[in-house]
Amino acid sequence: MKLALLGLGRMGGNMARRLARAGHEVVAFNRTGQVTTRLAEEQKGIIPVYTVEDAVSQLPSPRIVWLMVPEGKPTQDMMEKVAVLLSPGDILVDGGNSNFRDTMGRKPYLDEKQIHFVDVGTSGGVWGLENGYSMMVGGEKEAVDTITPILQSLAPSADKGWGHVGGNGAGHFTKMVHNGIEYGMMEAYAEGFELLKNQKNWELDLHQLSQIWSHSSVVRSWLLELIGYALEEDQELSKIQGWVADSGEGRWTVFEAINNDVPAPVITAALFRRFDSRQDESYAAKLLAATRNQFGGHAMKMVE
């Protein structure tokens, strides 16, 4: 098939490569033209373009445009720019991890123009090029059926790792929850390995343990494999600062848990732990120390 892929960042660029390797024609656009040029020079089957208008003009009908741009205003702006170039029956795919409420809000605008809309919650990160992507697909069946060959090429295999999960917004909603679960799993691994590292009885090889647990253990997972890769390089993680970002989906998951009266203490705590990591010094911890000193005379560590 022939499609336009707009946004060639870490994930979008690798998706373009995987599709081209599978025999699809990929009309590729990126805001930074040098990125587009390099990708086309590297990978046969990628057609470089330098304007959105040129990307759309090169597509056969029904035209398929796949967006891989940051969520929020960048996605909204790009969607509106593309929509005026498309015709009834064309398909617009948001393959970035947008907020599902934004996705649901965009559907009426595209419905008015009779443009099919598909939202694809995409997981796989930088490993997706070789391993394939896990994709949760939302939208009308007709549009999903049309782009199925593309989804099958991006997935680990044609019948594994992807599925049509519901109407518009369902793809991004399920990916949001997926990321919330991921937050909790990562936090549990982090706490466990910190406990292993700080015990005083043995000099445990944390990389060795990650390898043992990766086979037949009930806690084995791809995340654990990735932990193993990191520990193999440097068990002290000496070059890494303990500053952890969040992409937004963990926050959205917590908001939805509150909105739906669903207890999600592990995911919520994992999100707050990421906030903890960004504080060079905690005012709350200072206040706790001062309060203990006030009522009990407990010692405080003072700044020199």
C-alpha positions as CSV (number, residue, x, y, z in Angstrom):
1,M,0.0,0.0,0.0
2,K,1.0,3.6,-0.3
3,L,0.5,6.0,2.6
4,A,1.9,9.3,3.9
5,L,3.6,9.2,7.3
6,L,4.0,12.6,8.9
7,G,6.4,12.9,11.8
8,L,9.7,11.0,11.7
9,G,10.9,11.0,15.3
10,R,12.2,8.0,17.1
11,M,9.0,6.0,16.7
12,G,7.7,7.5,13.4
13,G,11.0,7.1,11.6
14,N,11.3,3.4,12.6
15,M,7.7,2.8,11.6
16,A,8.5,4.3,8.2
17,R,11.5,1.9,7.9
18,R,9.5,-1.1,8.9
19,L,6.7,-0.4,6.4
20,A,9.2,0.2,3.6
21,R,11.0,-3.0,4.4
22,A,7.6,-4.8,4.1
23,G,7.1,-3.4,0.6
24,H,4.8,-0.5,1.3
25,E,5.5,2.9,-0.3
26,V,5.9,5.5,2.4
27,V,5.6,9.2,1.5
28,A,7.6,10.6,4.4
29,F,7.4,14.2,5.9
30,N,9.1,15.7,8.9
31,R,9.2,19.3,10.0
32,T,13.0,19.2,9.9
33,G,13.8,18.4,6.3
34,Q,17.2,17.0,6.9
35,V,15.6,14.1,8.9
36,T,13.4,13.2,5.9
37,T,16.4,13.3,3.5
38,R,18.6,11.1,5.7
39,L,15.8,8.6,6.1
40,A,15.1,8.3,2.4
41,E,18.8,7.9,1.6
42,E,19.0,5.2,4.2
43,Q,15.9,3.2,3.4
44,K,14.6,2.1,-0.1
45,G,10.9,2.6,-0.5
46,I,10.7,5.9,1.4
47,I,9.7,8.9,-0.8
48,P,10.9,12.2,0.8
49,V,8.6,15.2,0.7
50,Y,9.0,18.6,2.3
51,T,5.5,20.0,2.6
52,V,2.3,18.4,3.8
53,E,0.6,19.4,0.6
54,D,3.1,17.5,-1.4
55,A,2.7,14.4,0.8
56,V,-1.1,14.3,0.3
57,S,-0.9,15.0,-3.4
58,Q,1.2,11.9,-4.1
59,L,-1.4,9.5,-2.6
60,P,-3.9,7.4,-4.5
61,S,-7.5,7.3,-3.4
62,P,-8.6,6.6,-0.8
63,R,-5.7,8.5,0.6
64,I,-4.2,7.3,3.9
65,V,-2.3,9.8,6.1
66,W,-0.7,8.6,9.3
67,L,0.3,11.2,11.9
68,M,3.2,10.5,14.3
69,V,3.5,13.9,16.0
70,P,3.5,14.9,19.7
71,E,0.1,14.9,21.4
72,G,-1.9,18.0,22.1
73,K,-1.6,21.1,20.0
74,P,0.9,19.7,17.5
75,T,-1.5,16.9,16.6
76,Q,-4.5,19.2,16.5
77,D,-2.6,21.6,14.2
78,M,-1.4,18.9,11.9
79,M,-4.8,17.2,11.8
80,E,-6.5,20.5,10.7
81,K,-3.8,21.1,8.1
82,V,-4.2,17.7,6.6
83,A,-8.0,17.6,6.8
84,V,-8.5,20.5,4.4
85,L,-6.4,18.6,1.8
86,L,-8.3,15.4,2.1
87,S,-11.6,14.3,0.4
88,P,-14.6,12.3,1.5
89,G,-13.6,8.7,2.0
90,D,-10.0,9.4,2.8
91,I,-8.5,8.0,6.0
92,L,-6.6,10.0,8.7
93,V,-4.8,8.0,11.4
94,D,-3.5,9.3,14.6
95,G,-0.8,6.9,15.6
96,G,0.6,9.0,18.4
97,N,-0.4,8.6,22.0
98,S,-3.1,11.4,22.2
99,N,-5.5,11.8,25.1
100,F,-8.5,9.7,24.2
101,R,-10.8,12.6,25.1
102,D,-9.1,14.8,22.5
103,T,-9.5,12.0,20.0
104,M,-13.2,11.7,20.7
105,G,-13.5,15.4,20.3
106,R,-11.8,15.4,16.9
107,K,-14.2,12.8,15.4
108,P,-17.2,15.2,14.8
109,Y,-14.9,17.7,12.9
110,L,-13.7,14.9,10.6
111,D,-17.2,13.4,10.3
112,E,-18.4,16.7,8.9
113,K,-15.8,16.3,6.1
114,Q,-16.6,12.6,5.7
115,I,-13.0,11.7,6.5
116,H,-12.6,8.4,8.2
117,F,-10.7,8.6,11.5
118,V,-8.6,5.9,13.2
119,D,-6.7,6.2,16.4
120,V,-3.9,3.8,17.1
121,G,-2.4,3.5,20.5
122,T,1.2,2.4,19.8
123,S,3.7,0.6,22.0
124,G,7.1,-0.7,21.2
125,G,9.4,2.3,21.5
126,V,12.8,2.1,19.7
127,W,12.6,-1.7,19.6
128,G,9.6,-1.7,17.3
129,L,11.6,-1.6,14.1
130,E,12.9,-5.1,14.7
131,N,10.3,-6.6,17.1
132,G,7.1,-4.9,15.7
133,Y,4.6,-2.7,17.4
134,S,1.8,-3.5,19.8
135,M,-1.2,-1.5,18.5
136,M,-4.6,-0.9,19.9
137,V,-6.9,0.4,17.2
138,G,-10.0,2.5,17.5
139,G,-12.4,3.6,14.7
140,E,-14.9,2.4,12.2
141,K,-14.5,-1.1,10.9
142,E,-14.5,0.0,7.3
143,A,-11.5,2.3,7.8
144,V,-9.7,-0.3,10.0
145,D,-10.2,-3.0,7.4
146,T,-8.7,-0.7,4.7
147,I,-5.5,-0.1,6.6
148,T,-5.2,-3.7,7.9
149,P,-2.2,-4.5,5.6
150,I,-0.4,-1.6,7.2
151,L,-1.2,-2.7,10.7
152,Q,-0.2,-6.2,9.9
153,S,3.2,-5.1,8.6
154,L,3.8,-2.9,11.7
155,A,2.8,-5.6,14.2
156,P,5.0,-8.5,15.4
157,S,3.1,-10.7,12.9
158,A,-0.1,-10.4,10.9
159,D,-2.3,-11.9,13.5
160,K,-0.5,-11.0,16.8
161,G,0.1,-7.8,18.7
162,W,-2.7,-5.7,17.3
163,G,-6.4,-5.5,17.3
164,H,-9.5,-3.4,16.6
165,V,-10.6,-2.7,20.1
166,G,-13.6,-0.3,19.6
167,G,-14.8,3.0,18.2
168,N,-12.9,6.2,18.1
169,G,-11.0,6.9,21.3
170,A,-10.8,3.2,22.3
171,G,-7.3,2.8,20.9
172,H,-5.9,5.8,22.8
173,F,-7.9,4.9,25.9
174,T,-6.5,1.4,26.1
175,K,-3.0,2.6,25.4
176,M,-3.4,5.1,28.2
177,V,-4.3,2.3,30.7
178,H,-1.4,0.2,29.3
179,N,1.0,3.0,30.2
180,G,-0.5,3.3,33.7
181,I,0.1,-0.4,34.2
182,E,3.7,0.1,32.9
183,Y,4.3,2.8,35.5
184,G,3.3,0.4,38.3
185,M,5.4,-2.4,37.0
186,M,8.5,-0.2,36.6
187,E,8.1,1.2,40.1
188,A,7.9,-2.3,41.6
189,Y,11.0,-3.5,39.7
190,A,12.9,-0.3,40.8
191,E,12.0,-0.7,44.5
192,G,12.9,-4.4,44.4
193,F,16.3,-3.9,42.8
194,E,17.0,-1.0,45.2
195,L,16.3,-3.4,48.1
196,L,18.7,-6.0,46.6
197,K,21.4,-3.4,46.1
198,N,21.2,-2.0,49.6
199,Q,21.2,-5.1,51.7
200,K,24.4,-5.7,53.7
201,N,24.9,-9.4,53.8
202,W,26.0,-10.3,50.2
203,E,27.5,-8.6,47.2
204,L,24.6,-9.6,44.9
205,D,25.1,-9.4,41.1
206,L,22.0,-7.5,40.0
207,H,22.5,-8.3,36.4
208,Q,22.7,-12.0,37.2
209,L,19.5,-11.8,39.0
210,S,17.8,-10.0,36.2
211,Q,18.9,-12.9,33.9
212,I,17.7,-15.6,36.3
213,W,14.3,-14.0,36.7
214,S,13.9,-13.5,32.9
215,H,13.4,-17.3,32.5
216,S,10.4,-19.2,33.9
217,S,9.9,-16.7,36.8
218,V,6.5,-15.3,37.4
219,V,8.0,-11.8,37.3
220,R,9.6,-12.2,33.9
221,S,8.8,-9.6,31.3
222,W,10.2,-7.5,28.5
223,L,10.7,-4.7,31.1
224,L,12.9,-7.0,33.1
225,E,14.9,-7.8,30.0
226,L,15.5,-4.1,29.4
227,I,16.6,-3.7,33.1
228,G,19.1,-6.5,32.4
229,Y,20.5,-4.6,29.5
230,A,20.9,-1.5,31.6
231,L,22.6,-3.4,34.5
232,E,24.9,-5.2,32.2
233,E,26.5,-1.9,31.1
234,D,26.8,-0.5,34.6
235,Q,25.3,-1.9,37.8
236,E,25.9,1.4,39.6
237,L,24.1,3.4,36.9
238,S,26.8,5.9,37.7
239,K,26.2,8.1,34.6
240,I,22.5,8.4,35.1
241,Q,20.6,11.0,37.2
242,G,17.7,9.8,39.2
243,W,15.3,12.1,37.3
244,V,12.3,10.4,35.8
245,A,10.0,12.1,33.2
246,D,6.4,11.2,32.5
247,S,4.8,11.3,29.1
248,G,1.4,12.3,30.4
249,E,-0.4,9.0,30.1
250,G,0.2,8.0,33.7
251,R,-1.5,11.3,34.7
252,W,-4.4,10.7,32.4
253,T,-4.8,7.2,33.8
254,V,-5.0,8.5,37.4
255,F,-7.5,11.2,36.3
256,E,-9.7,8.6,34.8
257,A,-9.5,6.4,37.8
258,I,-10.7,9.3,39.9
259,N,-13.5,10.2,37.4
260,N,-14.7,6.6,37.4
261,D,-14.3,5.9,41.1
262,V,-11.8,3.1,40.4
263,P,-9.1,2.7,43.1
264,A,-5.7,2.7,41.4
265,P,-3.2,3.1,44.3
266,V,-0.2,1.4,42.7
267,I,-0.4,3.5,39.5
268,T,-1.0,6.7,41.4
269,A,1.9,6.0,43.8
270,A,4.2,5.2,40.8
271,L,3.3,8.5,39.2
272,F,4.0,10.4,42.4
273,R,7.3,8.7,42.7
274,R,8.3,10.1,39.4
275,F,7.5,13.6,40.8
276,D,9.7,12.7,43.8
277,S,12.6,12.0,41.5
278,R,12.6,15.6,40.1
279,Q,13.1,17.3,43.5
280,D,16.7,18.2,44.3
281,E,15.5,18.9,47.8
282,S,12.0,18.3,49.2
283,Y,10.4,21.1,51.2
284,A,7.9,18.5,52.6
285,A,10.8,16.4,53.9
286,K,12.3,19.5,55.5
287,L,9.0,20.3,57.2
288,L,8.7,16.7,58.4
289,A,12.1,16.9,60.0
290,A,11.3,20.2,61.7
291,T,8.0,18.9,63.0
292,R,9.6,15.8,64.6
293,N,12.2,18.1,66.2
294,Q,9.4,20.3,67.6
295,F,7.4,17.6,69.3
296,G,10.0,15.1,70.2
297,G,13.4,16.8,70.1
298,H,14.5,14.4,67.3
299,A,17.8,15.3,65.7
300,M,17.9,17.2,62.4
301,K,20.6,17.3,59.8
302,M,21.5,20.9,59.3
303,V,22.9,22.6,56.1
304,E,26.5,23.5,56.6
